[in-house]
Amino acid sequence: MSGGNNQKTEDGSGPAFGREGKLFIISAPSGAGKTTLCKELLKHFKEIRYSISHTTRQPRPGETDGIDYFFTSEEAFLDGIKNNTWAEWAKVHGNYYGTSIEFLNNALSSGSGVLLDIDFQGTMQILKKYPDAITIFIMPPSIEILRSRLQYRGTETDEVIERRIMNAKQEIKKKHLYNYIIINDRLTNSKEELFKVINKHLSRKN
């Protein structure tokens, strides 16, 4: 999937990054530590911009609109689907999530690196429009550790946690479709592995 060109995709949605920006996609089951790793990445790589997802779910404690997500109504989100506002979108755990195609095209055209924090469904949609994206899957050390992390978070019921565990098992089955797999056991080690991947591809930027 690496390499690239400067031409528009078949649907005319915009250029794959080619000689312009670099698009990085990070996916992981809920609770695998993806958010923490993404924050560390953005802190270290100032040239990479974070693509803030739009969602219809309610904010969790400590989340801020326009920083963690753009929180929107279901009606507005569905209008966005009709108007081709989203580069990708999905309904996950009863809520809609989407990525602005305008933001991606503008950022990549300006030569910025862009980080997308999306699930497998979103990744497959993005790859149709931006086939040169670098994809990274973050793995929990085990399902039991994942369950413990979700319980420790204390934001969801046991029923929701078990549903997330079932979804995680399905997501993990698709990990081989990503360019890189990082097991998030110790943050220091995982961060080092992630930074190596990013540095490798940023150094190829034309």
VENBEL-V308545 format. One record per helix or strand of 3 or more residues. SS is the DSSP state (H for helix, E for strand). FROM is the first residue (numbers start at 0). LEN is the number of residues. If there is no record, write none. Layout:
ss from len
SS FROM LEN
SS FROM LEN
This chain:
ss from len
E 22 6
H 33 11
E 47 3
E 68 3
H 73 9
E 85 7
E 94 6
H 100 9
E 112 5
H 119 10
E 133 7
H 142 11
H 157 15
H 174 3
E 179 5
H 186 16
